[in-house]
Amino acid sequence: MLGSTYGTLTTNSRHARAVACGQAPGPAVHVHSRAAAGGTAEGVDDVDVSGRPLTSTVPDLDRFFHPESVALIGASDTDGRPNTGITRQLLAWAERVGARLHPVHPSRPAVFGIPCVPSVAALPEPVDLAVLLVRDPLPVIEELDGSKVRFAVVFASGFAETGPEGAAAQARLAAAARGAGLRLLGPNTNLNAFEKFRDDLDGPAIALITQSGHQGRPVFTLQELGIRLSHWAPTGNEADLETSDFISYFATRPEVGAIALYAEGLKDGRDFLLAADRAARAKVPVVAVKVGRTETGARTAASHTGKLTGSDAVVDAAMRQFGVIRVDGLDELQDTAALLARARPPLAEGVVVYSISGGTGAHFSDLATAAGLTLPALSPEKQTELHQWIPGELSVANPVDNGGHPVGDWRGRKIIDALLADPSVGVLICPITGPFPPMSDKLAQDLVDAAEQTDKLVCVVWGSPVGTEDAYRTTLLGSSRVATFRTFANCITAVRAYLGHHRFTASYRSPFEEAPRTPSPSLRKVRDLLRPGDRLSEHAAKQLLRAYGIRVPREQLVTSAAAAVRAAGLVGYPVVMKASAPQLAHKTELGLVRLGLTSASQVRDTYRELTDIARYEGVELDGVLVCQMVERGVEMVVGMSQDPLFGPTVTVGIGGVLVEVLRDTAVRVPPFGEDQTRAMLAELRGRALLDGVRGAPPADVDALVEVVLRVQRMALELGDHLAELDVNPLMVLERGQGAVALDALAICR
Ligand SMILES: CC(=O)SCCNC(=O)CCNC(=O)[C@H](O)C(C)(C)COP(=O)(O)OP(=O)(O)OC[C@H]1O[C@@H](n2cnc3c(N)ncnc32)[C@H](O)[C@@H]1OP(=O)(O)O
């Protein structure tokens, strides 16, 4: 068992208690601070050793989504004006929801017959929301007073999306909103937040966040599928209110069963992690499309870990470590969110595939298994039971093929019930590539009836290209209990996400609660080693590692052949000799590393050779390292690098000289705990190397985990001073023997 994840901790559980799963935020208070303007202010001083926040506020957005009074600034009823349509839309909405609408216009007495006031100062009452339909919103925001206006929506475009000048204008807008003490949505947003959702649907709802309003197609298709929508947040340029605010808020809403997110960029990595953490603790699934998969991964970096970890890989990892389910398309987004919002927790992880056609069942099962779903073989007793109704020549092991024979009569339902009664089965999936009426009609009805009487998940993939059949539209979609999909792929993605989400949240522990709040005792001494822009020599980098409790070999830095021989005697033969200089990133390539030296004469000769090569290559050495030779272990790489969005990240992978050929690494964003460290190792293709292959003993995985966590501690404490750190190879010895950092590279910021 490892020690504490981060060493000495001072855990602050006040926040944990205050924001425990699903707990509603406190009331909005109108004071001039971001924490308080429409949000709870608990835990705002809670920071880690590097001053990064460990808690976030939940903005109280109730009155944003359900305003009772609204000021409409820049209203128009003139044909052809861009504001006219929106004014009409807002008037209809206000009438429908019973909000009091106050048009503001400098010269008009009324729009659409509603009296106007000439300025915001003349508003007859404080308003929950001000909608700005003017081209230049800044002077209007500057005029607003947060004690009279809680939220503002800025529709105008022409801000950060246009370039640096627009970005500066957007920053002024955000500053003005902060100064006024109100929360602002936009600019470059629309009024989707006030979209009318169908009110004839029930059950847990989906809250949608889209940075681009045009990516809101799931709103319409989900409602077609009978899934309730509760909110839609079109976040636009996110000058103030951002995706993370909405995730945090939705995670506290009892009606929200899942959050669906379409994101092009994330404004603040830390805010996103804190929001995702809040959702994970509340067990509210977040399903996300995040554009940017194809951006070039390799950044300019000197270390292996820096080169091997692209920004999108970091986004991917950050989402995974906080349980955000990343999907690629809007169809997957809606299907996965719909399933997660509405399905009850699984009673078992096993999936049984039941079909009318052996080919369909085999095809689906193949894809499902490849995607990681477990299709348990049904027991001989269960198979005998099924063969009462299914001819003996058909396979009922799983997938279960009924051959189309029994589904048209009473036996169809018997089979479904028998499958759902199996304790190894948590999910029944019936792919129907038909339709084959009346057989498929009866099958659909049996599935709907059976789903009513079980807590297990029943899914149908309705593969008909038409999709207007009664069995699909009326029977299946009319049922709230059968999850219905149109493609194999979306069904498999959704079911995998459903099982994964429940597995993840069942054991989730917030890493923010355990993150270190007090610095390591050696921190000040270590920081002195780091001067801006410096590249540390191997020897200095190893001192850094030693200060964080990471084992390094016995070694001495020498500057003469005679001293090298003395050092070898002290270190103990066989020894390794390496040229040492701050600018030497990859010594092996230059022939500046020599292994297995067993005598004084070899040491003396090697010293001369190394210094000759260095002179030839124009490398100014600060000496030659004579190191203890550590053999027999698994060569890993552990490191940290900087991500533009999330800050320091930690990478572990298969190391050694082939590190950049194998490119077998996993990354995480601090803070993370031992569970995520082990999950990183599980992601490596070469993970089996650590278990011992071809007669090698199992490696000391616990020691490796400990090193990764210590590097994380360095990343947390030194992240502002250290650009990159590479421990390669970290020799992971036989189980119980530990791990030794054989080489290290550190580059300061
Ligand atoms: C996915 C998506 O859909 S994202 C959407 C992103 N957003 C966009 O694309 C916005 C595109 N832009 C537009 O449609 C327009 O420029 C708008 C609606 C923002 C502004 O319309 P414009 O006519 O350009 O704005 P302008 O500021 O000149 O005037 C608007 C009205 O507000 C009035 N107005 C101006 N300032 C104020 C003020 N301080 N108080 C009250 N009224 C004012 C004007 O007098 C004018 O009234 P009028 O129509 O009676 O003459």
PDBQT file of the ligand as one rigid body, heavy atoms in Angstrom, charges set to zero:
ROOT
HETATM    1  C1  LIG A 801     -25.345  31.090 -33.574  1.00  0.00    +0.000 C 
HETATM    2  C2  LIG A 801     -25.815  32.497 -33.480  1.00  0.00    +0.000 C 
HETATM    3  O1  LIG A 801     -26.874  32.832 -33.888  1.00  0.00    +0.000 OA
HETATM    4  S1  LIG A 801     -24.806  33.507 -32.748  1.00  0.00    +0.000 SA
HETATM    5  C3  LIG A 801     -25.461  35.121 -33.069  1.00  0.00    +0.000 C 
HETATM    6  C4  LIG A 801     -24.345  36.024 -33.056  1.00  0.00    +0.000 C 
HETATM    7  N1  LIG A 801     -24.758  37.390 -33.186  1.00  0.00    +0.000 N 
HETATM    8  C5  LIG A 801     -24.860  37.998 -34.347  1.00  0.00    +0.000 C 
HETATM    9  O2  LIG A 801     -24.635  37.431 -35.408  1.00  0.00    +0.000 OA
HETATM   10  C6  LIG A 801     -25.202  39.465 -34.288  1.00  0.00    +0.000 C 
HETATM   11  C7  LIG A 801     -25.290  40.104 -35.622  1.00  0.00    +0.000 C 
HETATM   12  N2  LIG A 801     -25.641  41.491 -35.442  1.00  0.00    +0.000 N 
HETATM   13  C8  LIG A 801     -26.911  41.948 -35.502  1.00  0.00    +0.000 C 
HETATM   14  O3  LIG A 801     -27.841  41.221 -35.793  1.00  0.00    +0.000 OA
HETATM   15  C9  LIG A 801     -27.106  43.413 -35.198  1.00  0.00    +0.000 C 
HETATM   16  O4  LIG A 801     -25.916  44.120 -35.396  1.00  0.00    +0.000 OA
HETATM   17  C10 LIG A 801     -27.631  43.669 -33.761  1.00  0.00    +0.000 C 
HETATM   18  C11 LIG A 801     -29.011  43.063 -33.616  1.00  0.00    +0.000 C 
HETATM   19  C12 LIG A 801     -26.723  43.113 -32.710  1.00  0.00    +0.000 C 
HETATM   20  C13 LIG A 801     -27.707  45.179 -33.549  1.00  0.00    +0.000 C 
HETATM   21  O5  LIG A 801     -28.503  45.759 -34.540  1.00  0.00    +0.000 OA
HETATM   22  P1  LIG A 801     -28.071  47.174 -35.148  1.00  0.00    +0.000 P 
HETATM   23  O6  LIG A 801     -29.197  47.707 -35.888  1.00  0.00    +0.000 OA
HETATM   24  O7  LIG A 801     -26.802  46.925 -35.884  1.00  0.00    +0.000 OA
HETATM   25  O8  LIG A 801     -27.764  47.958 -33.806  1.00  0.00    +0.000 OA
HETATM   26  P2  LIG A 801     -27.811  49.485 -33.414  1.00  0.00    +0.000 P 
HETATM   27  O9  LIG A 801     -27.035  49.594 -32.171  1.00  0.00    +0.000 OA
HETATM   28  O10 LIG A 801     -27.443  50.350 -34.536  1.00  0.00    +0.000 OA
HETATM   29  O11 LIG A 801     -29.319  49.760 -33.153  1.00  0.00    +0.000 OA
HETATM   30  C14 LIG A 801     -30.256  48.901 -32.617  1.00  0.00    +0.000 C 
HETATM   31  C15 LIG A 801     -31.402  49.694 -32.058  1.00  0.00    +0.000 C 
HETATM   32  O12 LIG A 801     -31.056  49.932 -30.692  1.00  0.00    +0.000 OA
HETATM   33  C16 LIG A 801     -31.217  51.325 -30.407  1.00  0.00    +0.000 C 
HETATM   34  N3  LIG A 801     -30.243  51.666 -29.402  1.00  0.00    +0.000 N 
HETATM   35  C17 LIG A 801     -28.943  51.942 -29.587  1.00  0.00    +0.000 A 
HETATM   36  N4  LIG A 801     -28.368  52.193 -28.395  1.00  0.00    +0.000 NA
HETATM   37  C18 LIG A 801     -29.298  52.053 -27.461  1.00  0.00    +0.000 A 
HETATM   38  C19 LIG A 801     -29.337  52.220 -26.043  1.00  0.00    +0.000 A 
HETATM   39  N5  LIG A 801     -28.250  52.530 -25.356  1.00  0.00    +0.000 N 
HETATM   40  N6  LIG A 801     -30.485  51.996 -25.395  1.00  0.00    +0.000 NA
HETATM   41  C20 LIG A 801     -31.575  51.675 -26.076  1.00  0.00    +0.000 A 
HETATM   42  N7  LIG A 801     -31.621  51.535 -27.419  1.00  0.00    +0.000 NA
HETATM   43  C21 LIG A 801     -30.504  51.735 -28.111  1.00  0.00    +0.000 A 
HETATM   44  C22 LIG A 801     -30.988  52.030 -31.715  1.00  0.00    +0.000 C 
HETATM   45  O13 LIG A 801     -31.567  53.283 -31.734  1.00  0.00    +0.000 OA
HETATM   46  C23 LIG A 801     -31.621  51.064 -32.686  1.00  0.00    +0.000 C 
HETATM   47  O14 LIG A 801     -33.020  51.277 -32.715  1.00  0.00    +0.000 OA
HETATM   48  P3  LIG A 801     -33.819  51.413 -34.086  1.00  0.00    +0.000 P 
HETATM   49  O15 LIG A 801     -33.791  50.038 -34.702  1.00  0.00    +0.000 OA
HETATM   50  O16 LIG A 801     -35.117  51.862 -33.685  1.00  0.00    +0.000 OA
HETATM   51  O17 LIG A 801     -33.055  52.417 -34.892  1.00  0.00    +0.000 OA
ENDROOT
TORSDOF 0
